[in-house]
Amino acid sequence: MANDTSGSGYVEQGGYERDTQYLADRITADGSSGWPVEPDRYRLVVARACPWANRAVIVRRLLGLEDVISMGICGPVHDERSWTFDLDPGGRDPVLGYERLEEAFLARDPGYAKGITVPAMVDVPTGAVVTNDFPQMTLDFSTEWAKFHRDGAPDLYPDELRDEMDDVMRRVYTEINNGVYRCGFAGDQTAYDEAYARLFATLDWLEERLSGRRYLMGGHVTEADVRLFTTLARFDAVYHGHFKCNRQKLAEFPALWGYARDLFQTPGFGDTIDFPQIKEHYYVVHADINPTQIIPAGPDTSVWLTPHGREELGGSPFGDGTPPGPPSAEETVPAEHGPGGIPHR
């Protein structure tokens, strides 16, 4: 059995299985969960390298929740114990005072033995983690935290689309988000071949779907787009080579590549992407896949800012809403870590 140190999972009998035993508590508007929605009470802990955490960063920003949910950022490299706050002065999160995210999980349960994963919502008064259930967390940002959304925030989980969205997001999760990991952590040739076939069959399905519509659900962005985007943003830089997902690059799918650039150039998406941290995480932490821990110099990320032409399909990213403002100085990805400034619309 080999650990998936990028998240929480394992390889057993050839195939990769993601550990989904998350702390499933929810922070709710009515407080019935025991964790009421309250401004300034919770801290979202993320790592820019992690695609699952990247979802939460994007949704929080699109909805304008920065003023009510603070954010702590771990570094890109962790050990077997935990993500660490090595980017902060003194190596400690300035709000929680922790060196390791592990401390928040142990504050909740001193005998905690499950995965220490990001994103995690931490209760600041007690220092205890509330939940690391990343699929539910972002949906709750849209629903339970609605009172605190910014003016002009998009509806990322529209009532009338939820049934179809749930089906699309389920397929994207199993076949794309998790599919690249099944390729990368396959324990034998048979498991890899099966994972590879499933991944590219679904990418082909998405290529067809996005050939006639601007976004996954139609004319404006939804949570479904957020969930797909974080994998696409890492595809050519990491998954194509490191995880052997190499039938073709993202840049060789006309519709998917245009769609990915369209989102990247939309405020709240590309300005959350830190390419050096992404590459450092995968190529250094996954020493079983990359024993030399050498980080590749490429690919050229400036191509993310080239024209995409998706406006011809109509629609607009935020529907009747407005784009978010620029991120705060503390949460801005350094210019040298991205392809350049991201234009606002």
N, C-alpha and C positions, 0 to 999 in steps of 0.2 A: 504494500500500500504506500502510495506517495502522496504527500500533502500538496494541495493547491494553495500556495502561500499568497496568491493574489486575492483570494477571497476566503471562502470556507467550503471546502470540498475535498474529494479524494478520488484516487484511481484504484479500482478494485476489479479483478478479473477482466482487465483490458479496457473497460469503459469508464468514463468520467461521470461521477455523480456529485452534484452540488448539494452541500449540506444546507437545508432550508429550515433548520431548527432555530428560528430567530426568536428574540423576545418580542412577542406579538402585542404588547400593550399598545393602546392608542391614546393620543391626546385629543380630547373631544370638546366640542363647543359647550355641551351641557354638563360636562364634568362627570358623567355617569361612569366613565372608565376609571375614575379615581385620579386622572390626570387632566385637569381642566385647561383649556386654552387660556393663556395669560401672557400678555406682552412682557418681554424681558425675563421670563422665567426659564426658558429652555435655550440650550446651545446646541446647534447643529455641528457635529464634528465630521469632517470630510477629509479626503485626500484628493488632490487634483488628478492624480494618476489613475484613480479607480473609476471605471465607467459607471458603476452602480451609484457611487457618491456624486459623480458628475450630474446625474439626473436630478438629484436633490438641489444641487447648486443652481442649475438652470431654472427649475420650477420656482424655487424661492425668489430668484431674481425676476423672472417674468411676472410673478404675482405681486412683487413689491413688498415682500415680507422681511426685507433686510432690517427694517427699523424695529421689528418686534421679535425676531429670532436671530440671535447673534450667531456667528460662525467661527469655529476653530479649524485651522488647517494643519493637518499632519504632513510630514515630509513624504517623499516618494518611496523610500526604502524602509522596510521594517524587518524584524526578525521573527522567529517562530512564536514569540510571546505576544507581540502587539505592534500596532502602529504607534509612532512616537511624535512628539511635538518638537522635533529638532529644528524646525524653521524659526521658532520663536526665540527671543532673547533668553539666554540661560537654559534653553531647551525645555521650557515649561509653558503650557497654555496660560495666557495672562488672566483669564477669567476663572478657570477651574483650578489652576495651580498644579496640574498634573504633568508628569513627564511622559506618561504612557496612557493611551486610551484604556488599556487594561484596568487601570485604577478605577475608572467609572463603572466598569462591569463588576469588579470586586466590591465596590461600594454598594451595589445593588444586591449581590449575592457572593459572600466570601468563598463559597464553594463552586462558583461558576466555572463550568468546564466546556462550554460550547465555543463557537467561533467568536473571536474579537474582531468585528467587522465594521467598516464604514459603508454608508453613512450611519451615524448614531445620534439620537436625540438624548441629550443629557439634562436632567433636572438640576439647575445651578444651585439652588439652596441646599440640596442634599449631596450633590456631586455624583448622584447615581444615574446610570443609564436608564432611560425609559423604554426605548425601543430601537432595534436595528432592523426592523422589518421594512426593507427599502421599497418594495412594491406598494405597500399600503401607505407608507409615510408620505409619498408625493401626492397620492390621491387625497389624503387628509389635508395637505396644504391647500388643495383646491376647494375642498368642501368644508371641513371643520374650521378652517382659518379664514373663511370668506369675509367675515366682518372686518378683517384687517388688510384686505387686498388694496392695492393702490388704485387710484382713479384711472380708468382705461385699461385695467388688467384684462387679459384675454380669458375666455372660458375654456380651460384646458380639458375639461371633462363634461361636455354638454350632455344634459339628460337625454336628448333625443338620439344621441349617437352611442350611448354607453354600451348597449348590447353588442353592436358591431365592433366598437372599439375594444371591448374586452376580448373578443375573439381574435382581432388583429394583434393586440398586444400579447396575447397568450402565444400566438404563433411566432411573433418576433422574439419573444423571450426564449422559448424552447429551441427554436431553430437558428436564430441569429445571435442574440446576446449570449446565450449559453452555448450555442453551437460552435462558436470559435474556440471556446474552452474545451469542448469535447474533442475537437481536432488537436489542439495543442497538448492536451494531457492524456491522449489516447495511449493505452498501455500495450497495444499490439496492432498489427497491420489491419486486421479485420475491423476492429473498433474504429480506427482512423478512417478507413475507406467508407464505412457507413456514415460517420459523422461528416466527412467531406461531401458526400453525395447529398445528404440532407441539407447542409448549409447552402450549397450552391443551387439546389433546387428551389430553395426559398428566396435566395437572392434573385433568381430568374423570375419568380412570381412577383417580387417587389418591383423589379425592372418593368415588367408589363403593367403593373398597377399604377406606377408613377409616370408612365408614358402619357397618360391622358388626364392626370389630375396633379395639381401643384403639390399638395400635401397628402398624407396617408388617408385622411378622412374627408378631403375635399379642398375648400378654398382658404382655410386658415389653419394655423398650427394647433395641435392638441397634444396631450400627454403622449399619445402614440408616437408622434414625431420626436419628442424628447427621448423616448426610450430607444428608438432606432438610431438616432443621431450619435449617441455616445459610443456605439460600436463602430459606426461608419467613420467617425473621426479618428479612430485608432486603427482602422483596417490596413491601410497601406504602410503606415509607420511601424506597426507591430504585428498584426495578425497574419498578414500575407506571408512574411518570412518566418517570424518567430514561432507562430502556431501552425505553419505549413498550410495556410489557407490560400493556396497559390494557383488555382485554376486561372484566375485573372485578378488584376488589381481593381479596386473601386474605380479608379480613373478610367478603366476600360469598359465600364457600364455607362452608356450615354445618359439614360434617365436618372439612375441612382447618383451618378457623379454630379450632374447638374443640380439635383435635389439637395445633395449634401452640401454643396457650395452655397446654394440659396439659403439654407439654414445657417451655415457658418457665418455668412455675411449679415445675418439678422441679429440685432442686439439681444444679448442674453444667451446666445449659443456659442459662437466662435470666441467671444471674449472671455469664456470660461475655460478654454482649452490651453493647456501648458504642455507643448510637445516635448521639451527636454525632460520634464518630470515623468511624462507617460513612458517615454523610452527607457529612462533610467529604471523605473519600477520593474517593467517586464524583463528587461535584459539583465538586470543585476539580481533581482530577488529570485527569479526562476533559474537558479544555478543548475538544477537537474536538466533543464532544457538547453541552457547556454552556459556550460561550465567555465568558459573563459571570462564571462561577465563583461565582455567587450560590447560597448554600445555603438550601434551603427551610426555613421555620420548622416546618412540620408534618411528619408527622401527629402526633396526640395518642397518645403511646405508653403512657399509663396504662391503655388498654384491654387491654393484655397481662395485666393482673392481675385482670381480671373473671372470674367463675365460668365454667367450661367444661363441666361436667356429664359429662365423659368417664368418671367413676368407674362410671357405670351400665353400661358395657360390660364391667366386671370387670377382672381383672388388676391388676398394680401395677408401677410403673416399674422396680423393681429385682428383681422376682421374689422369690427366697428371700434376696436380699442386702439391703444397707442403703444409705442415701444417703451421699454423701461429706459430710465436715464442711465448715464454711465455708472459703472461700479465705483465704490469708494476707493480711496487710495490704498487702504489696507487690503482690499480684496481684488485689486487690479493685477492681472497677469503681467509680468514684466514684458516690455515690448520685445526684448531679445528672445523671449520664450515662445513667441507666436510668429505668424507670418507678416505682421505689421498691424497698423491701426485698423480697427473694424469700423466701417462707416455706419452711422446711425441713419435710420430711415424716417 
